[in-house]
Amino acid sequence: MTENPNPPKNEWEFFPDELESVLDEIRARPELLMEIPWARIFLATARLEELKNEDIRTFRGHRETVAKDVVDYNIESMRQNLGLDRVDRLIGPLLSIDTIRQNISDLDILTVGPRTEAELFTLLGLGFAADRIRGLDLISYNPLVDLGDMHDMPYDADRFDVIVVGWTLTYSKDVRRVCDEIVRVARPGATIAIGINMNQYTLEERKKREGDSFLDATYYKTTKEILDHFEGKIAAMIFHHDVDPAVQPTGELIVIFRLV
Ligand SMILES: C[S@@+](CC[C@H](N)C(=O)[O-])C[C@H]1O[C@@H](n2cnc3c(N)ncnc32)[C@H](O)[C@@H]1O
């Protein structure tokens, strides 16, 4: 068999008519763009580039247990478009859970520490309803994100069916209190999804290694350490991803479970 001397530049050359139909459909229903990871990030980035500092609301009346300079550090990180795709790795597996996939538009979901709109766009793309999504953060520029401290969540008990906490627990020096708040605002049987960077170093080692960028906050080596904060309150484990330091020195811890 001989190779095609003029291979197509990309696969769309095989079906140009279908491509036009796809684009027509997107023009008619632009909300479909939320289902495309690349488009979500493009949109979130474009919105950030337009964002003026005076449009960013902040909550600085938080507890002492919040790591130092968290608000300014996160506004700076947001301006650098850091981590816009990360939370997809945490939220994506939620669709594998039958009870979530089958009822998605009827579920109340809270995301703790979304920082940007990228996370909200992911939730919309998966099928969560806009009027059932809340974000909670110390910074906000979207009406779906409430200002407040995760150590004292401004919500009634039994309020949410799903709670996502993506790379936010690090900023607490009292994670047990945050976890108690998660359990309080979650409905019985709620699904909790937590993602956080694994860090194998001790506080002293980190101070030495990180120098000026050292953040006085909380890190974990295993998902078990996170789950210990929910002892006696977990009905079922759904997913967990740990990092083997013998294979890789750093990585992400992801854990999804159902509360009693
Ligand atoms: C590293 S960002 C995570 C952004 C996004 N969830 C992700 O996975 O990339 C952490 C977010 O948590 C917020 N945060 C930190 N401490 C908080 C607190 N005590 N209460 C509410 N939000 C907090 C920060 O403002 C920031 O937006």
The ligand as a MOL file (V3000), in Angstrom:
LIG
                    3D

  0  0  0     0  0            999 V3000
M  V30 BEGIN CTAB
M  V30 COUNTS 27 29 0 0 0
M  V30 BEGIN ATOM
M  V30 1 C -6.2980 28.0450 43.6810 0
M  V30 2 S -7.8500 28.7870 43.5010 0 CHG=1
M  V30 3 C -8.7620 27.4610 42.8310 0
M  V30 4 C -9.4790 27.8580 41.5650 0
M  V30 5 C -10.2250 26.7200 40.8890 0
M  V30 6 N -11.1650 26.0910 41.7920 0
M  V30 7 C -9.2670 25.6900 40.3480 0
M  V30 8 O -9.4770 24.5150 40.6520 0
M  V30 9 O -8.3720 26.0390 39.6180 0 CHG=-1
M  V30 10 C -8.4370 28.8750 45.1680 0
M  V30 11 C -9.6510 29.7640 45.3320 0
M  V30 12 O -10.1320 29.6220 46.6740 0
M  V30 13 C -10.4990 30.8900 47.1640 0
M  V30 14 N -10.4320 30.8630 48.6180 0
M  V30 15 C -9.3170 30.8010 49.3980 0
M  V30 16 N -9.6510 30.8320 50.6920 0
M  V30 17 C -11.0120 30.9120 50.7460 0
M  V30 18 C -11.9690 30.9840 51.8020 0
M  V30 19 N -11.5810 31.0030 53.0830 0
M  V30 20 N -13.2700 31.0340 51.4870 0
M  V30 21 C -13.6710 31.0420 50.1840 0
M  V30 22 N -12.8220 30.9760 49.1410 0
M  V30 23 C -11.5020 30.9110 49.4130 0
M  V30 24 C -9.4680 31.8170 46.5360 0
M  V30 25 O -9.9000 33.1660 46.5340 0
M  V30 26 C -9.3510 31.2330 45.1280 0
M  V30 27 O -10.2670 31.7900 44.2500 0
M  V30 END ATOM
M  V30 BEGIN BOND
M  V30 1 1 1 2
M  V30 2 1 2 3
M  V30 3 1 2 10
M  V30 4 1 3 4
M  V30 5 1 4 5
M  V30 6 1 5 6
M  V30 7 1 5 7
M  V30 8 2 7 8
M  V30 9 1 7 9
M  V30 10 1 10 11
M  V30 11 1 11 12
M  V30 12 1 11 26
M  V30 13 1 12 13
M  V30 14 1 13 14
M  V30 15 1 13 24
M  V30 16 1 14 15
M  V30 17 1 14 23
M  V30 18 2 15 16
M  V30 19 1 16 17
M  V30 20 1 17 18
M  V30 21 2 17 23
M  V30 22 1 18 19
M  V30 23 2 18 20
M  V30 24 1 20 21
M  V30 25 2 21 22
M  V30 26 1 22 23
M  V30 27 1 24 25
M  V30 28 1 24 26
M  V30 29 1 26 27
M  V30 END BOND
M  V30 END CTAB
M  END
